[in-house]
Each structure stands twice: as structure tokens, then as C-alpha cells.
Amino acid sequence: MSLLNPILYMINAFRYGILGVSDIDVRVAFAIILLFIVALFGYSLWLPAAGTASAPDPARCRNATITAVRVACIRDRIVYL
């Protein structure tokens, strides 16, 4: 079960860098770390596309006086000048 933990591979790579000794082959550790990075990066790109947030109300954005609402409207690309 601990072999599924990416922290194990990071610690072993760090240990190899400092002491020159590792429990796991360093090439395998770097490959696993890279795999986790790619998987989590792909997941982070998928999250906004899978979101269920609705678009902001244009009337609320047009009459916005509160800074947080203006920022939300600009973030959602509804900009009224």
C-alpha cells in the first residue's frame, strides 16, 4: 500500500541526493513522481471544464458596486465599461 504513496518516492529521491542511498531505484522513483505530476496536472485541467457553476447575471454585473462582484464579473469575462 505504501508503494502508492508519492511522498515515499520523493523522500527516497531526496535521500539518494543527500546520502547516495535509496530503498527504491532512483529511476523508478523519478518515473513515478513524473507520472503523478502528469496525472494531477491533467486532473487540474479537467476540473474547471467539469464545473457546474452558472454564468453570472449580466444585470448584476452591470450595476455592480461591490469590488468582489466586479472582480467576479471580470473573471467571468462579462465586462461593462
N, C-alpha and C positions, 0 to 999 in steps of 0.2 A: 504494500500500500504506500509506503514512503517513497517508492520509486516514481509515483505520480506527482510528487511534490516538487515544483520547480525551484523552491528555495534550496532543496538538497543539492541540486546541480550547481546553483550559484555559489553556495558555500564551498563545495568541492573545487570549483574552478578558482575561487579566491584562495583556498588553502594551497592549491597547486602553484598559484602565482607567488605566494609568500614562502611556503616551505618546500615546494618542489615535490610534494607527496599528495596523492589523492586516492580516495576509495574507488572512484569511478573513472574510467578512461576520460581524459580531458576532451578529446574529440567528440565523444558521445555526449558529454555534458554541454559543450557548446552547441551541438546539433539540437539537443532537447530544448535548451534556452532559446535558440533561434525559432524553433517550432512553436514554443509558447508565445513568443513575441509576435510572430506572424498570425497565429490564431487569435490572440487578443486584439491585435490591430484590425483584423477582418471583422471581429465582433463589434469593435467600437465604430467601424464604418457602417455596419448593418443597423445598429441601434437607432440612429436618427431616422433612417428610412422606414423602420418598422414602428415608429412612434405613432400615437393616436391623437396627438394634440391637434386641435382645430385651429383654423386661421383666426387671427384677431378680428374683432368687429371694426370695420373701417370708420364708422361714426365715432367710436370711442377713440380711435387713433387721431382723427381729425381734430377733436376737441380736447385732446389730452393736455392737462396742465401739470400732472404729476410726473416727475422725472422718470420714475420706474416704468410708467406706462409708455412714455415716449421712447425709452430705450427698447422696450419690448416691441413696439411698432417698427422701429428702425431695424431691429434684429430680424423681424419677420418680413422685412422689405416692403412695408406699407409706409411710405414717406409722403407727408403732405407739407409742402413749404408755403 
